[in-house]
Amino acid sequence: FTFLEGVEPDPNSLRMGFVRLGKITAHMHRQVKNWSPPAGFSRPTWSPEQIFGNCNGFGRWQDAMGMDREALVCLGRMVDVIERRLSALGRHPRHFGLVHADLRLANILIESGRTKVIDFDDCGFSWYTYDLAIALSFIQDRPDVPELIAAWLEGYRSVAKLPSALEAEIPTVIMLRRVAE
């Protein structure tokens, strides 16, 4: 481990930060698609089974504070929809692979125009748009979220193609992440 110099992207210019984030995410995903994991390589999987079961050790969503019968029924229907949609999308290598899984602006450092990514401890397997869903964590109530998603897609597409089927399920993957929060 070493200390990296740099500052996180300007929180007052989130649009440009999300364009940069989309680009760096696409570079990382392109690298993953061309990489063969070494024997014994093991990372968590950020999928409905793991998140809805026990959230990879973080606890069941059903046990969250304030959960009552009405919430369990409503959220249970949402969980069913997420599971069904992501199951239909599948885990083809075009859609699913190793992701950073904590790629928020706070984990990006900028120094002299260079972008550095830190905090890989949550790195695991999921749909590639899980990195976008993570980037929206803690800011998902902002009115400009659709513009931030568009900015991330703009940056991503400037480096790599995002399959249309995966792009269509961005809201589903965002909801998957919301349950994990």
C-alpha positions in Angstrom: 0.0 0.0 0.0 1.2 3.5 -0.8 -0.3 6.9 -0.3 -1.5 8.5 -3.6 -1.5 12.2 -4.2 -4.5 13.9 -5.7 -7.9 15.3 -5.0 -11.4 13.9 -5.6 -13.3 15.5 -8.5 -15.0 18.8 -7.8 -18.4 18.0 -6.2 -19.7 21.3 -7.6 -19.0 20.0 -11.1 -20.6 16.5 -10.9 -21.5 16.3 -14.6 -17.8 16.5 -15.6 -16.8 14.2 -12.8 -19.3 11.6 -14.1 -18.0 11.9 -17.6 -14.5 11.2 -16.3 -15.9 8.4 -14.1 -17.6 6.8 -17.2 -14.3 6.9 -19.1 -12.2 5.4 -16.4 -14.9 2.7 -15.8 -14.9 1.8 -19.4 -11.1 1.5 -19.4 -11.3 -0.8 -16.3 -14.0 -3.0 -17.8 -12.1 -3.3 -21.1 -9.1 -4.4 -19.1 -11.2 -7.0 -17.2 -12.6 -8.4 -20.5 -9.1 -9.1 -21.7 -7.7 -10.5 -18.4 -7.6 -14.1 -17.2 -7.9 -14.5 -13.4 -5.2 -16.5 -11.8 -5.9 -19.9 -10.3 -7.8 -19.6 -7.0 -8.9 -16.0 -7.7 -11.9 -15.3 -5.5 -14.0 -12.2 -5.1 -17.6 -11.6 -3.9 -20.5 -11.6 -6.4 -22.8 -8.6 -6.3 -25.9 -10.3 -7.6 -29.5 -10.6 -6.4 -28.8 -14.0 -4.8 -26.0 -12.6 -2.6 -27.4 -9.2 -2.0 -30.9 -10.3 -1.2 -29.8 -13.3 0.8 -27.3 -11.8 3.2 -25.7 -8.9 1.2 -22.3 -10.7 1.2 -22.3 -10.8 5.0 -23.7 -7.3 5.6 -27.1 -8.6 6.6 -30.5 -9.3 5.2 -32.6 -6.4 3.8 -35.6 -7.8 5.5 -34.0 -7.1 8.9 -33.4 -3.4 8.2 -34.5 -0.8 10.7 -38.2 0.2 10.4 -39.1 -2.8 8.3 -42.8 -3.6 8.9 -45.2 -6.0 7.1 -46.3 -3.5 4.5 -42.7 -2.6 3.7 -41.7 -6.3 3.5 -44.5 -7.0 1.0 -43.8 -3.9 -1.2 -40.0 -4.4 -1.2 -40.5 -8.1 -1.7 -42.3 -7.4 -5.0 -39.5 -5.1 -6.0 -36.9 -7.8 -5.2 -38.9 -10.3 -7.4 -38.8 -7.8 -10.3 -35.1 -7.2 -9.9 -34.4 -10.9 -9.8 -36.5 -11.6 -12.8 -35.1 -8.8 -15.0 -31.5 -9.5 -14.2 -32.0 -13.3 -14.6 -33.4 -12.5 -18.1 -30.4 -10.3 -18.9 -28.0 -13.1 -17.9 -24.4 -13.1 -17.1 -22.8 -13.0 -20.5 -19.2 -11.7 -20.4 -20.5 -8.6 -22.4 -22.7 -7.7 -19.4 -21.1 -9.3 -16.4 -17.6 -9.4 -15.0 -15.2 -8.1 -12.4 -16.2 -4.6 -11.3 -14.7 -2.1 -8.8 -18.0 -2.1 -6.8 -17.1 1.1 -4.9 -16.4 3.4 -7.8 -17.7 6.6 -6.3 -16.2 10.0 -6.9 -14.6 9.8 -3.4 -12.5 6.9 -4.7 -11.2 8.8 -7.6 -8.1 11.0 -7.3 -7.0 13.6 -9.8 -3.5 14.8 -10.0 -2.1 16.9 -12.8 -4.8 15.7 -15.2 -4.2 12.0 -14.3 -7.0 9.9 -12.9 -6.2 7.4 -10.1 -8.6 4.8 -8.7 -8.4 3.7 -5.1 -10.3 1.5 -2.6 -10.6 -1.9 -4.3 -11.7 -3.9 -1.3 -15.3 -4.4 -2.5 -14.2 -5.4 -6.0 -16.2 -8.4 -7.2 -18.3 -9.8 -10.0 -21.5 -8.1 -11.2 -23.1 -6.4 -14.2 -20.8 -3.7 -15.5 -23.4 -1.0 -14.7 -23.1 -1.9 -11.0 -20.2 0.6 -11.0 -22.6 3.3 -12.2 -25.1 2.3 -9.5 -22.4 2.6 -6.9 -21.4 6.0 -8.2 -24.9 7.2 -7.5 -24.9 5.9 -3.9 -25.5 8.6 -1.4 -26.6 11.1 -4.1 -29.5 9.2 -5.6 -32.0 11.7 -4.4 -30.5 14.6 -6.4 -32.8 15.9 -9.1 -30.0 15.8 -11.7 -29.4 12.0 -11.4 -30.7 11.4 -15.0 -28.2 14.0 -16.3 -25.4 12.3 -14.2 -26.3 8.9 -15.7 -26.2 10.5 -19.2 -22.8 12.0 -18.4 -21.5 8.6 -17.2 -22.8 7.0 -20.4 -21.2 9.7 -22.5 -17.8 9.1 -20.9 -18.2 5.3 -21.1 -19.2 5.3 -24.7 -16.2 7.5 -25.6 -14.0 4.5 -24.7 -16.2 1.3 -25.1 -19.6 0.1 -26.3 -22.1 -0.7 -23.6 -24.6 -3.4 -24.8 -28.1 -2.0 -25.3 -29.6 -4.8 -23.2 -27.4 -3.9 -20.3 -28.0 -0.2 -20.7 -31.8 -0.8 -20.7 -31.4 -2.4 -17.2 -29.6 0.5 -15.6 -32.6 1.3 -13.4 -32.8 -2.3 -12.3 -29.1 -2.4 -11.4 -29.5 0.8 -9.5 -32.3 -0.7 -7.5 -30.2 -3.8 -6.8 -27.6 -1.5 -5.3 -30.1 0.5 -3.3 -31.1 -2.8 -1.5 -27.5 -3.4 -0.7 -27.1 0.1 0.9 
